[in-house]
Amino acid sequence: MTFLSISNEVSQLLAGKNIHMQLSVPQLTEKVLSRDEGMLTSTGAVRAATGKYTGRSPKDKFIVDEASVRDKIDWGSVNQPISEEVFSNLYNKVLNYLKEKEEIFVFKGFAGADKKYRLPIQVINEYAWHNLFAHQLFIRPDKEELDSHKAEFTVISTPNFKADPEVDGTSSETFIIVSFEKKVVLIGGTEYAGEMKKSIFSIMNYLLPESGIMPMHCSANVGLEGDVALFFGLSGTGKTTLSADPTRRLIGDDEHGWSSNGVFNIEGGCYAKCINLSREKEPQIFDAIRFGSVLENVILNDQTREADYDDGSLTENTRAAYPIQAMENIVDPSIAGHPNTIVFLTADAFGVLPPIAKLTKEQAMYHFLSGYTSKLAGTERGITSPEATFSTCFGSPFLPLPATRYAEMLGQKIDEHNANVYLVNTGWTGGEYGTGSRMKLSYTRAMIQAALEGELHNVETIKDENFGLDIPLHVPGVPDDVLQPVKTWHDEEAYNQKASELASKFRENFKKFSNVPEEIVEKGGPVNSVQE
């Protein structure tokens, strides 16, 4: 991939005397503490609070409407356009703001573990703890790489610079703006560090397809014999838990590219949700949170500075950022071959999707475009019963191009490498949420293991009457009746009614896609016999 050089304005900024370039983890930790940006925890990690913004601000995210990208971007509520004039004015204001700061922190590194396709980046911060976050989340250069490093995209993050919507043309005081021509991400008015990580992922989701590489919001691991597995899934589906398998090595936990050479991690670290984290449940993540790690919005004991991961009083979205090397049993560098197995994880609170089903290519593309899971009652204000939620390609907030572009790439990859695709429901069985029960983790692990080991390739299946899915009749370690949802319900009529309800939601959601081949609609989704 080739890019234009970084703008002269940024180069002038980095020539200032207030620049701290490529500080080490100990140096950044000292700065965080001396500047009173955070505190040290009992394990040596840095803990910071992000104020009123404890998550991403999707309504404040924009792409500059520039001639070179105008006809490529999938404009809408996710990819909101903003004028070049608005961006230019804010850009100059932010650079002038930074010139007046006593200290600025700069990290140079990469996105993309495959050196052939990696993106050289730099991150400019007014907070030391944000720069420590960038140091741990992106790929760190060695001395030789640093000496020859030429950034091709710059992230500028100024949490204390707040926009005036009436003057600056933004929606609020917060802004996350990507300019593909300036090669700049401009972030202001929010202290949430995840905006930096996800902005670079969005950029890679734009750039990689241009080189024939499929960007993916998924985790990935590899077995002892080199067999690679991908795990797609939204929050609460078990993606992190199921991919952190002690018998397999972790490639990465969130963002990957799939090239003609195989799979590579886009990141150099992990950004794990840690509400209710415990060593018993997730020992690898728990033990990774040590010196050099960053905790966001985690409550600490005043005296011992021990983290209380069960306390969600600031937010349920508590986070831990750490380099992937802090975990055991990883692939380093984070590169592996072509996937043998692809798993789509869903937590179906309606209790009607099978716990595992083998997908055809058309079904894989349909469910990839759908990106289904459930929101549960009580998780958000106003939700009193399970709600279906769909996130295109399991990552709609980060997709600048039309969704069908990514789905087409998936279909091509499946054909080219003969990958087996499975839909795995980690949600409810025996009834919907509130009536049934959550699928046992031991059953899910057994099903995943059978899929990874090829035990389901030629197993006898039965066709699900509602969704057209091929359900295995037998899986080692799982009772046969559990495999067929209708057999776990006491009332078959109630099951069919709930299945019909979910099928209708799938169909309604799929109407938003244009230019989808008819065979994907006909062969990929719920069967037409479902009564609505």
VMD Tcl script that draws the C-alpha trace (Angstrom):
set ca {
  {0.00 0.00 0.00}
  {1.28 3.50 -0.83}
  {0.29 6.83 0.71}
  {1.08 10.50 0.59}
  {3.46 11.89 3.20}
  {2.21 13.46 6.42}
  {1.22 17.13 6.15}
  {3.69 19.96 6.67}
  {1.57 21.30 9.55}
  {2.06 18.11 11.56}
  {5.77 18.06 10.74}
  {6.11 21.59 12.09}
  {4.26 20.65 15.26}
  {6.58 17.69 15.87}
  {9.62 19.97 15.54}
  {8.57 21.85 18.69}
  {10.46 21.77 21.98}
  {7.46 20.43 23.88}
  {7.57 17.04 22.14}
  {8.25 13.77 24.02}
  {9.00 11.28 21.25}
  {8.66 7.52 21.76}
  {8.92 7.42 25.55}
  {9.32 3.98 27.12}
  {6.67 2.35 29.29}
  {8.47 3.32 32.55}
  {8.91 6.90 31.32}
  {5.25 7.19 30.34}
  {4.16 5.66 33.64}
  {6.24 8.26 35.52}
  {4.62 11.02 33.45}
  {1.11 9.71 34.14}
  {1.77 9.79 37.88}
  {3.67 13.09 38.02}
  {0.98 14.81 35.92}
  {-1.76 13.32 38.13}
  {-3.46 11.71 35.13}
  {-3.93 8.39 36.89}
  {-2.77 6.17 39.69}
  {-0.75 3.00 40.13}
  {-2.63 -0.19 40.99}
  {-1.46 -3.06 43.18}
  {-0.27 -5.00 40.11}
  {1.68 -2.05 38.68}
  {-0.87 -1.14 36.01}
  {-1.92 2.48 35.47}
  {-5.55 3.32 36.19}
  {-7.24 6.32 34.55}
  {-10.81 7.65 34.50}
  {-12.33 8.97 31.28}
  {-14.91 11.36 32.72}
  {-18.39 11.49 31.25}
  {-17.44 9.63 28.06}
  {-16.92 6.00 29.03}
  {-17.43 4.59 25.55}
  {-17.35 5.54 21.89}
  {-19.35 8.52 20.59}
  {-20.73 7.25 17.26}
  {-22.90 10.32 16.65}
  {-19.77 12.49 16.79}
  {-17.79 10.47 14.25}
  {-17.30 11.89 10.74}
  {-15.44 11.30 7.47}
  {-14.35 14.34 5.50}
  {-16.28 14.55 2.22}
  {-13.28 14.67 -0.11}
  {-13.22 14.08 -3.85}
  {-10.97 11.01 -3.65}
  {-13.34 9.10 -1.35}
  {-16.74 10.64 -2.13}
  {-17.91 7.83 -4.41}
  {-16.45 5.02 -2.29}
  {-17.79 5.67 1.22}
  {-21.07 4.15 2.36}
  {-22.48 7.45 3.63}
  {-25.18 7.37 6.30}
  {-25.68 7.37 10.06}
  {-22.43 5.42 10.59}
  {-20.26 7.28 8.06}
  {-21.43 10.85 8.44}
  {-19.98 13.39 6.00}
  {-18.37 16.62 7.15}
  {-17.05 19.37 4.89}
  {-13.41 20.01 4.15}
  {-13.86 23.55 5.46}
  {-15.14 22.36 8.85}
  {-12.29 19.88 9.14}
  {-9.63 22.40 8.10}
  {-10.78 24.97 10.65}
  {-10.82 22.43 13.49}
  {-7.51 20.95 12.36}
  {-5.77 24.32 12.56}
  {-7.35 25.10 15.93}
  {-6.20 21.77 17.38}
  {-2.63 22.19 16.09}
  {-2.44 25.71 17.54}
  {-3.84 24.38 20.81}
  {-1.12 21.71 20.97}
  {1.66 24.21 20.25}
  {0.78 25.97 23.49}
  {0.93 22.81 25.63}
  {3.94 22.27 27.89}
  {4.21 18.61 26.90}
  {3.05 16.55 23.94}
  {3.55 12.80 23.66}
  {4.18 11.00 20.36}
  {4.18 7.29 19.59}
  {5.35 5.85 16.27}
  {4.35 2.33 15.32}
  {2.34 0.18 12.95}
  {-1.09 -1.30 12.31}
  {-0.79 -4.75 10.75}
  {1.55 -7.56 11.80}
  {2.22 -8.58 8.18}
  {5.04 -6.25 7.11}
  {3.87 -6.38 3.50}
  {0.56 -4.74 4.37}
  {1.19 -2.83 7.59}
  {0.35 0.86 7.95}
  {3.00 3.09 9.59}
  {1.21 5.41 12.02}
  {1.95 8.02 14.64}
  {-0.22 9.03 17.58}
  {0.01 12.53 19.07}
  {-1.45 12.98 22.56}
  {-1.84 15.66 25.17}
  {-2.23 12.91 27.81}
  {0.65 10.63 28.76}
  {-1.76 7.82 29.62}
  {-3.29 7.99 26.15}
  {0.19 7.65 24.67}
  {0.85 4.65 26.92}
  {-2.43 3.17 25.63}
  {-1.28 3.70 22.03}
  {2.12 2.16 22.86}
  {0.42 -1.01 24.09}
  {-2.40 -1.31 21.55}
  {-0.49 -0.74 18.33}
  {2.55 -2.62 17.01}
  {5.80 -1.35 18.51}
  {8.80 -0.88 16.18}
  {12.28 -2.17 16.97}
  {15.21 0.28 16.78}
  {15.89 -0.32 13.10}
  {12.20 0.07 12.20}
  {11.97 3.25 14.27}
  {14.99 4.79 12.57}
  {13.38 4.36 9.14}
  {9.78 4.98 10.28}
  {7.74 7.37 8.13}
  {4.18 7.75 9.38}
  {1.51 7.47 6.71}
  {-1.41 8.24 9.03}
  {-1.52 10.44 12.13}
  {-3.94 10.28 15.05}
  {-4.20 13.56 16.99}
  {-6.06 13.26 20.29}
  {-6.83 16.33 22.42}
  {-9.45 15.43 25.06}
  {-9.41 18.89 26.63}
  {-10.03 20.70 23.35}
  {-13.80 20.92 23.11}
  {-15.58 22.03 19.99}
  {-18.29 24.67 19.87}
  {-20.97 23.10 17.64}
  {-22.41 26.44 16.53}
  {-18.99 27.73 15.49}
  {-17.17 24.53 14.50}
  {-19.95 22.65 12.70}
  {-19.88 19.54 14.88}
  {-22.77 17.77 16.60}
  {-21.39 18.36 20.10}
  {-18.20 19.28 21.93}
  {-16.81 15.88 20.90}
  {-15.49 15.03 17.45}
  {-13.77 12.09 15.76}
  {-12.97 13.08 12.18}
  {-11.08 11.07 9.55}
  {-9.51 12.80 6.56}
  {-8.26 10.28 4.03}
  {-6.59 12.99 1.96}
  {-4.79 14.64 4.90}
  {-4.07 11.17 6.38}
  {-5.24 12.44 9.76}
  {-7.64 11.35 12.49}
  {-8.69 14.30 14.62}
  {-10.13 13.47 18.06}
  {-11.28 16.01 20.62}
  {-13.59 16.45 23.58}
  {-13.44 12.84 24.78}
  {-11.01 11.04 27.07}
  {-12.14 7.56 26.02}
  {-8.97 5.95 24.64}
  {-10.82 3.40 22.53}
  {-11.59 6.09 19.93}
  {-7.91 5.97 18.84}
  {-7.88 2.20 18.41}
  {-11.17 2.04 16.53}
  {-10.31 4.95 14.26}
  {-7.25 3.13 12.96}
  {-9.35 -0.02 12.53}
  {-11.85 1.99 10.45}
  {-8.99 3.27 8.31}
  {-7.71 -0.27 7.78}
  {-11.25 -1.32 6.84}
  {-11.04 1.27 4.04}
  {-7.46 0.62 2.91}
  {-7.09 -3.17 3.07}
  {-9.80 -4.10 0.53}
  {-7.97 -1.90 -1.99}
  {-5.13 -4.45 -1.74}
  {-7.46 -7.46 -1.90}
  {-7.29 -8.06 1.85}
  {-10.38 -8.75 3.92}
  {-10.43 -6.77 7.19}
  {-12.27 -8.56 9.99}
  {-13.64 -7.67 13.41}
  {-12.89 -11.04 14.98}
  {-10.53 -12.99 17.22}
  {-8.23 -15.68 15.83}
  {-6.21 -18.61 17.12}
  {-4.19 -21.49 15.73}
  {-3.89 -25.15 16.72}
  {-0.76 -27.20 17.24}
  {-0.93 -28.45 13.65}
  {-1.30 -24.96 12.18}
  {-5.08 -25.03 11.72}
  {-6.46 -21.49 12.02}
  {-9.87 -20.50 13.42}
  {-11.71 -17.17 13.34}
  {-14.34 -16.13 15.89}
  {-16.79 -13.38 14.95}
  {-19.25 -12.13 17.54}
  {-20.66 -9.05 19.23}
  {-20.29 -8.17 22.91}
  {-21.64 -10.85 25.24}
  {-21.40 -13.75 22.79}
  {-18.24 -15.27 24.29}
  {-15.73 -14.30 21.59}
  {-12.86 -13.54 23.97}
  {-13.57 -16.48 26.27}
  {-13.86 -19.06 23.49}
  {-10.85 -17.87 21.49}
  {-8.59 -17.94 24.58}
  {-8.20 -21.71 24.41}
  {-5.29 -23.19 26.41}
  {-4.79 -25.86 23.71}
  {-4.43 -23.26 20.94}
  {-2.26 -20.17 20.49}
  {-3.84 -16.74 20.26}
  {-3.17 -14.70 17.10}
  {-5.24 -11.73 18.27}
  {-8.48 -10.93 20.06}
  {-10.24 -8.27 18.00}
  {-8.97 -7.08 14.59}
  {-7.44 -9.06 11.72}
  {-6.70 -9.00 8.02}
  {-6.97 -11.99 5.65}
  {-4.54 -11.71 2.76}
  {-3.30 -14.11 0.07}
  {-0.72 -15.25 2.64}
  {-3.14 -15.93 5.48}
  {-4.34 -14.14 8.62}
  {-2.54 -11.36 10.48}
  {-3.39 -9.33 13.57}
  {-3.88 -5.62 12.96}
  {-2.99 -4.74 16.55}
  {-0.09 -5.20 18.92}
  {-2.20 -5.47 22.04}
  {-5.55 -6.33 23.56}
  {-8.36 -4.06 24.79}
  {-10.35 -6.36 27.03}
  {-13.64 -5.61 28.71}
  {-13.04 -6.42 32.37}
  {-16.33 -6.01 34.20}
  {-16.63 -9.02 36.57}
  {-13.17 -10.21 35.54}
  {-11.66 -12.93 37.73}
  {-8.62 -15.17 37.59}
  {-10.92 -18.20 37.84}
  {-12.98 -17.25 34.75}
  {-10.31 -15.68 32.53}
  {-6.83 -16.30 33.96}
  {-4.95 -15.16 30.84}
  {-6.54 -11.70 30.84}
  {-6.41 -11.35 34.63}
  {-2.68 -12.09 34.78}
  {-1.89 -9.85 31.80}
  {-2.92 -6.74 33.75}
  {0.42 -5.76 35.26}
  {3.06 -3.04 34.91}
  {2.60 -1.27 31.58}
  {-1.10 -2.09 31.31}
  {-3.79 0.60 31.36}
  {-7.08 0.24 33.23}
  {-9.99 2.49 32.25}
  {-12.72 3.40 34.77}
  {-11.99 0.45 37.06}
  {-12.70 1.17 40.74}
  {-9.73 0.72 43.10}
  {-9.56 0.11 46.83}
  {-8.39 3.39 48.39}
  {-5.80 1.73 50.58}
  {-4.54 -1.34 48.72}
  {-5.12 -0.01 45.18}
  {-6.49 -3.42 44.26}
  {-8.93 -3.42 41.34}
  {-12.56 -4.22 42.07}
  {-13.61 -5.64 38.73}
  {-17.15 -6.30 39.98}
  {-17.78 -2.59 40.57}
  {-19.46 -1.03 37.55}
  {-20.43 2.22 39.27}
  {-18.60 4.36 36.70}
  {-19.53 2.17 33.74}
  {-20.10 -1.44 32.75}
  {-17.60 -0.78 29.97}
  {-14.50 -1.02 32.15}
  {-11.44 -1.85 30.05}
  {-7.88 -3.15 30.26}
  {-5.26 -2.40 27.60}
  {-2.06 -4.47 27.46}
  {0.42 -5.73 24.87}
  {-0.41 -9.14 23.43}
  {2.99 -10.34 24.68}
  {1.62 -10.02 28.24}
  {-0.44 -13.15 27.51}
  {0.87 -16.68 27.42}
  {0.37 -19.06 24.52}
  {0.41 -16.53 21.69}
  {1.70 -16.45 18.12}
  {4.52 -13.91 17.85}
  {4.58 -12.26 15.35}
  {0.80 -12.41 15.08}
  {0.65 -14.10 11.68}
  {-0.75 -17.50 10.65}
  {-2.09 -19.38 7.63}
  {-5.50 -19.47 6.03}
  {-8.49 -20.26 8.28}
  {-9.84 -23.79 8.24}
  {-12.80 -22.93 10.47}
  {-14.89 -19.77 10.84}
  {-17.28 -19.42 13.77}
  {-20.10 -16.86 13.97}
  {-21.11 -16.44 17.62}
  {-24.55 -15.22 18.62}
  {-26.30 -15.03 21.98}
  {-29.89 -15.65 20.94}
  {-32.14 -14.61 23.83}
  {-35.19 -15.86 21.91}
  {-33.89 -19.40 22.44}
  {-34.69 -20.61 18.93}
  {-31.39 -20.74 17.03}
  {-29.56 -24.08 17.23}
  {-26.46 -24.26 19.46}
  {-24.42 -25.15 16.39}
  {-25.16 -25.36 12.67}
  {-22.98 -25.79 9.61}
  {-23.47 -23.01 7.07}
  {-23.36 -23.06 3.31}
  {-21.47 -20.21 1.62}
  {-24.78 -18.39 0.98}
  {-25.84 -18.81 4.60}
  {-22.42 -17.64 5.78}
  {-22.70 -14.46 3.71}
  {-26.28 -13.88 4.90}
  {-25.42 -14.27 8.58}
  {-22.22 -12.27 8.15}
  {-24.21 -9.38 6.70}
  {-26.82 -9.78 9.46}
  {-24.42 -9.89 12.43}
  {-27.19 -10.92 14.84}
  {-27.27 -11.14 18.62}
  {-29.67 -10.03 21.38}
  {-29.90 -7.19 23.84}
  {-31.30 -8.41 27.14}
  {-33.94 -6.94 29.40}
  {-32.34 -4.68 31.98}
  {-29.15 -3.99 30.05}
  {-30.45 -0.69 28.70}
  {-33.16 1.67 29.88}
  {-36.49 0.85 28.28}
  {-35.64 -2.73 27.28}
  {-38.16 -4.96 29.04}
  {-37.83 -8.06 26.86}
  {-35.11 -9.47 24.61}
  {-34.42 -7.36 21.53}
  {-32.76 -8.51 18.33}
  {-29.78 -6.38 17.38}
  {-27.92 -6.55 14.08}
  {-24.40 -5.22 13.49}
  {-23.40 -5.65 9.85}
  {-20.36 -7.90 9.41}
  {-20.16 -8.02 13.21}
  {-18.66 -4.53 13.14}
  {-20.89 -1.97 11.44}
  {-19.53 1.10 13.30}
  {-16.13 0.58 11.66}
  {-17.01 -0.11 8.01}
  {-16.45 2.86 5.65}
  {-17.24 0.83 2.50}
  {-20.57 -0.77 1.55}
  {-21.20 -3.92 3.60}
  {-21.60 -6.07 0.51}
  {-17.94 -5.41 -0.37}
  {-16.83 -7.22 2.79}
  {-19.39 -10.02 2.34}
  {-18.21 -10.63 -1.22}
  {-14.65 -10.96 0.02}
  {-15.79 -13.48 2.63}
  {-17.53 -15.56 -0.02}
  {-14.43 -15.51 -2.21}
  {-12.20 -16.56 0.70}
  {-14.52 -19.43 1.66}
  {-14.44 -20.72 -1.91}
  {-10.71 -20.25 -2.35}
  {-9.66 -21.96 0.88}
  {-12.58 -24.35 1.43}
  {-13.19 -22.97 4.92}
  {-15.93 -24.51 7.06}
  {-18.33 -21.99 8.62}
  {-20.46 -22.58 11.70}
  {-23.13 -20.57 13.49}
  {-22.83 -21.13 17.25}
  {-25.53 -19.93 19.63}
  {-24.18 -19.26 23.13}
  {-27.53 -17.83 24.21}
  {-30.67 -19.46 25.55}
  {-32.11 -22.95 25.29}
  {-35.40 -24.45 26.48}
  {-37.18 -21.12 26.15}
  {-36.43 -17.45 25.72}
  {-34.57 -15.29 28.22}
  {-36.40 -15.41 31.54}
  {-37.87 -18.86 30.86}
  {-35.09 -20.97 29.42}
  {-31.49 -21.21 30.56}
  {-28.15 -20.06 29.14}
  {-26.33 -22.67 27.08}
  {-23.75 -24.43 29.23}
  {-20.23 -23.24 28.46}
  {-19.01 -26.85 28.59}
  {-21.44 -27.76 25.78}
  {-20.35 -24.80 23.67}
  {-16.68 -25.67 24.17}
  {-17.39 -29.27 23.14}
  {-19.17 -28.10 19.97}
  {-16.36 -25.68 19.09}
  {-13.79 -28.42 19.65}
  {-15.70 -30.83 17.41}
  {-15.87 -28.18 14.69}
  {-12.16 -27.36 14.95}
  {-11.14 -31.01 14.87}
  {-13.20 -31.74 11.77}
  {-15.62 -34.08 13.55}
  {-18.64 -32.31 12.04}
  {-17.58 -32.42 8.39}
  {-19.53 -35.55 7.51}
  {-21.82 -35.95 10.51}
  {-25.51 -36.66 9.93}
  {-27.62 -33.50 10.07}
  {-31.25 -32.45 10.20}
  {-32.65 -29.36 8.48}
  {-34.02 -26.68 10.80}
  {-37.53 -25.96 9.55}
  {-37.48 -22.27 10.40}
  {-34.03 -21.06 9.43}
  {-32.93 -23.73 6.95}
  {-29.82 -24.53 8.99}
  {-28.11 -27.94 8.99}
  {-28.03 -29.12 12.62}
  {-25.71 -32.02 13.57}
  {-27.60 -34.90 15.16}
  {-24.64 -35.88 17.32}
  {-21.76 -33.94 18.86}
  {-19.36 -35.61 21.33}
  {-19.98 -34.38 24.85}
  {-23.37 -32.78 24.10}
  {-26.78 -34.43 24.71}
  {-28.55 -35.02 21.39}
  {-31.73 -33.20 22.46}
  {-29.80 -30.02 23.24}
  {-28.75 -29.77 19.59}
  {-32.33 -29.26 18.35}
  {-33.95 -26.20 20.00}
  {-37.52 -27.39 19.44}
  {-36.82 -30.46 21.59}
  {-35.71 -28.31 24.51}
  {-38.96 -26.33 24.65}
  {-41.98 -27.68 26.56}
  {-44.39 -26.02 24.12}
  {-43.64 -26.62 20.43}
  {-46.23 -24.07 19.33}
  {-44.61 -21.40 21.51}
  {-41.24 -22.29 20.01}
  {-42.53 -21.95 16.44}
  {-44.14 -18.62 17.27}
  {-40.91 -17.26 18.72}
  {-38.89 -18.64 15.78}
  {-41.29 -16.94 13.37}
  {-40.85 -13.69 15.25}
  {-37.06 -13.82 14.99}
  {-37.17 -14.88 11.33}
  {-39.29 -11.79 10.58}
  {-36.68 -9.59 12.25}
  {-33.94 -11.14 10.12}
  {-35.92 -10.46 6.95}
  {-36.78 -6.92 7.93}
  {-33.15 -6.11 8.76}
  {-31.93 -7.59 5.47}
  {-34.09 -5.19 3.44}
  {-31.50 -2.46 4.03}
  {-28.98 -4.22 1.77}
  {-29.06 -3.41 -1.91}
  {-27.30 -5.25 -4.71}
  {-27.16 -8.52 -2.77}
  {-27.28 -11.54 -5.12}
  {-30.72 -13.14 -5.04}
  {-29.25 -16.55 -4.18}
  {-27.95 -15.19 -0.86}
  {-31.42 -13.93 0.06}
  {-33.14 -17.13 -1.10}
  {-30.63 -19.71 0.14}
  {-29.03 -17.88 3.04}
  {-31.83 -16.65 5.25}
  {-34.91 -18.05 7.03}
  {-37.00 -20.40 4.92}
  {-40.06 -18.93 3.23}
  {-42.40 -21.37 4.92}
  {-42.18 -19.53 8.23}
  {-45.55 -17.97 9.00}
  {-45.24 -14.32 9.98}
}
mol new
graphics top color blue
foreach p $ca { graphics top sphere $p radius 0.5 }
foreach p [lrange $ca 0 end-1] q [lrange $ca 1 end] { graphics top cylinder $p $q radius 0.2 }
display resetview
